[in-house]
Amino acid sequence: MTTIPAAVVALVVLSAAGLVPTVGLVGLRWITVPLLPLSGSVAAAAAATGFLALGGTFMGWFVGVAVTAAGVVGVHWARRPDRRPWRVSRLRAVGPGIVYRVIGVMGMVGIVGTSAWSLRGLSTATVGFDARALWLTRAGWFLQSHHQLLIKMRVPDVVLIQSAYPPLVSASTAVAWSVTGTHTMRLGVVVVALLNACVLIVAAFALVEAGRRFTLRLATPPAVGRLSVAPSVVGVVAAVLLVFVASGVTEPFLTNGYADPIWSLAGVGAVAYGLQLQEGASDRSVAFILILVAGLSKNEGVANAVPLVVLVASRAAIGHRRGDQHRGWWHPVAVGAGVLVAVGAWPTLMKAIHARGATTTLSVTSHLWTRTTASFHGMAPYLHVLVLALPIAVAGGVVLSRVRRTGGLGNDWWAWAAVGGGLVTVGGDLVLGSGAIAPWLETTVHRVTEFDALAGWWIVAIWGVVASGAPAQTRRRSEDASSSTEPREDEPVDEKPVDDEPVELGPVHATPAVGGR
């Protein structure tokens, strides 16, 4: 089987593995489609962990994990028929709902098209050094016997200390090799690049979601007759531009088999859906899936998964405590704890089996200042966007905070907390590590800073969406003021306002998620 058909078959198999749990958690949304292979890659990583820990065969574990996850969701649907996505009542596509769907189609077409363009590097059959030496090499290990896998993970004579890195990229490649019979580096690179494109689509579409939800919220009475589509249009444009920016930031690693783009883009998507969009079970489920993708892809993803889980769960718990669902505040906390357990299972297993590279040595205290200054100067050239994002965030917080709340977007501090967590985890690893700092920075700093750079660009983009809604917000406030004027004494006062009828705005969260509120 040639590379292109094999890659299609591999993505179909991964998507099939992630179909039921993704639909159960996220619902029937535009982003459900690109999330399917990502959820399947999480199942592949879980299969690699189980195979290494308990034996058997890798593909046996993969099928078992996929069937078990589908069975759990199936039991939930059997007990709660109202949670089945195909039975959820859909609001009619009238008024703003038509615009809502049209904007969604335009946004998805634009993002998919630009994401496909970002994969143009695949036209050259290039395999990165780390991809060949680590990520794709380990894929072959997972297809061998359990005994042979243990030997290759433990043998200290092999100069490959990164063999203890999380398994998602290697496991996804192993699935592709197994189901197609095509064991080539080229197929592995293409499959990883397609997974990168999927996570890029999901992260970028958050801007489209923000823009069209903003439009619907601004369309509430009395402004329903004067729908402002500016936030929706800006959201689509910003999403497309973000894909171009992300392609430039992650090149050439987006298409040469490296694991850095997938965890960085997944982290940005988790910030978008878990910390910036309207707080809800479906968006939160997207965030947790993306955190699993990041945490199971690379050590830096593991480190960043911890603050991301804490932030997403904290925001959800605070939202429950402030709302009318005080009893459910612990639900997102419990799910977040489960995500941390899933992310931490592989590093724990590496230490339990005494895998090569599972232990780290800290630098001596006398070198900390030298390593800190070197890390700062090494990371700074790749984080110049933060110099742009910070004043924009400050100005936006002063001038546009009311508009941002009207659009239902999360406070900007949540995103900045995630950026700070990324800087601390990556910078702390460089400062506290024992490897020679100069060559370490030269070979890795441009890759490990991708998350913070992309998050900075996302912050800039979301403020652009917020600013586009300011005119409509001003008009709405003036109409609210005029509609609330006191009647004259000779005019009768109605007991019931004219605008008391509910207005259907469209299915912003029409599909509830498993375990949602």
Summary of the structure (lengths in Angstrom):
residues: 517
radius of gyration: 24.0
end to end distance: 46.2
largest distance: 95.6
contacts: 1854
relative contact order: 0.13
helix: 76%
strand: 0%
